[in-house]
Amino acid sequence: MPRLLLAPMEGLVDDVMRDALTRAGGYDHCVTEFIRISGSLLPVRAYTRVSPELENGSRTKAGTPVRVQLLGSEPACMAENAARLAGLAPAGIDLNFGCPAPTVNRHRGGAALLDEPELLFEIAAAVRRAVPKGIPFTAKMRLGVRDATRAVECAQALADGGAEELVIHGRTKLDGYRPPAHWGEIARVAEQVKVPVVANGEVWKPEDWQRCRSESGRGDVMIGRGAVADPFLARRIRGDAPPSSEACWTELLGMIAVYWQRVLTKLEPRHCPGRVKQWLLLLERNYPQATQMLAQVRAERDPLRFEAMLRCHGVPLAEAA
């Protein structure tokens, strides 16, 4: 079976969401949100904060390997931090050249560097020298800043610099997350690089996965927001989803319970309801029950009252003592 990878999604998929989605099953590995590298050697806690899985053999509680992603534009500093990260035995180290966020791009990070293939090569080569061969070293990129005219050049620069595999998101920086994803452009780039390429972008359903593979010519696919909108998407693709929508929702209620309890241990209580609402906003693409739940809890900010409302909607949370 071709690989299914869980994408890094800043502000959406942290270690708590990775735990939930990999418990649902079906992913071969996942990648953390980016760790911003800017002018200094970060302490170990900077890596374990973003990837607590480093203290669990670089795996989620369900056993899915977790690769750690770095973002920055200074080759020497990126290499120095990659070497420190390598000492923590991650399941892999990934470089981010795909983030389209203006706040990141203004500081020469993410997809903004896709106009500078020479710099991409320098960063990849510096990090390659710093990372032992036994640790997978990969990179994620978009098709370009404004268009895809330099996509091949950028992909070749990363591969020539030592990246062992590339994930290509089928949109430019300016495209943001607006559909469609241009899977055919991924095929064009992949045909001209010497390393494996994974396709990424706009996969929400098994039918999208099939079309993505067909148009990109890639066997392996990385799934982003579609994984959060349907935690059983990877299992659907593999033919192993719960047998009915009711069974899916029942299992999801248990996942929401675990997610809520873990969020409470990580964040200040006042921030916790917002995290569940964010998930419900995506879940309602596939589950009418999520729409009903969100309509009831949307205005509630008090954690205790919010938890009581979750319980009323069937989320299996124990009553407070």
C-alpha positions, 0 to 999 in steps of 0.5 A, a space after each residue: 500500500 502506498 504511504 499516507 502521511 499526516 501533514 504539518 499544519 501550524 495552528 491546527 495540528 499540534 501534538 494533541 491533535 497528532 495524538 487524536 488523528 494517529 489513534 484513529 489510525 492509517 498514517 505511516 508518519 506525521 510531521 510537526 508544526 515548524 520550529 522557527 530558527 532565527 539567529 540562535 541555537 535553541 535549547 532542547 526544550 524548544 524542540 520537545 515543546 513542539 514535539 513532546 513525542 521526542 521523549 517517547 521514541 519520537 512516536 505518538 502514543 499510538 506508535 506513529 513516527 513523528 518527524 520534526 520540521 525546521 523553518 529558517 533562512 540562515 544555512 549555518 544556523 539551520 545546520 547548528 540547530 539540526 545537529 542539536 535536534 538530531 541528538 534527540 533522535 527524531 524519526 526524521 528532520 524536515 525543512 519547511 519551504 511551504 508555509 504561505 503565512 505573511 507573518 512568516 514570509 515577511 521574515 524570510 521563512 517558508 514559501 517566500 524562499 522559493 524565489 531563491 533556489 541557490 539559498 535552498 541548496 545552501 540550506 539543504 546542504 548545510 543541514 545534510 552535513 549536520 544530520 547523520 545519515 541514519 535520520 531521514 532528511 526531507 523537505 516540503 515546498 510549494 510550486 513557487 511564490 507567484 507561479 510554478 516557473 521555478 518549481 523544478 529549479 527549487 526542487 532540484 536545488 533541495 535534492 542536490 543539497 541532500 534532501 532524500 525526499 520532497 513533499 510538494 504542495 500543489 499550490 503557490 504561496 499566493 494561492 494560499 489554500 484556495 482550491 484547486 491544488 495543481 496536482 499535474 504540476 507536481 507530476 511535471 516537477 517530480 519527473 525532473 528530480 532524482 529523489 522520491 516526491 510525495 503529493 500534497 494538497 486538497 485531499 478531502 475524500 478517498 476520491 480526491 486521493 485517487 485523483 491526486 495520485 492519478 494526476 501527480 503520478 505519485 503513489 505517496 500522498 500527504 494529507 492536511 486539513 482533510 485529515 482533521 475534517 475526517 479523522 477516518 480518512 486514512 482508514 477509508 482510503 485503506 478500506 478500514 473505516 468504521 462500518 457506518 456514519 453512526 459508528 464513525 460518530 460514536 468513535 469520534 465522540 470518544 476521540 473528542 473526549 480524549 482531545 478535550 482532556 489532553 488540551 486541558 493539561 496543555 493550555 490555560 482552561 480559558 483557551 481550551 473551548 476554542 480548540 474544540 470549536 476549531 476542530 468542530 468547524 472542520 468536522 462539520 464538513 463531514 458530520 452533521 452531528 458536529 454542526 449541531 454540537 457547534 451550534 450549541 457550544 459556539 458562544 460558550 467560553 467557560 470551560 466548566 460549562 463547555 465541558 457540561 455541554 459536551 457531555 450533553 452531546 454524548 462526549 463520554 466525559 466523567 462527571 466532576 467529583 
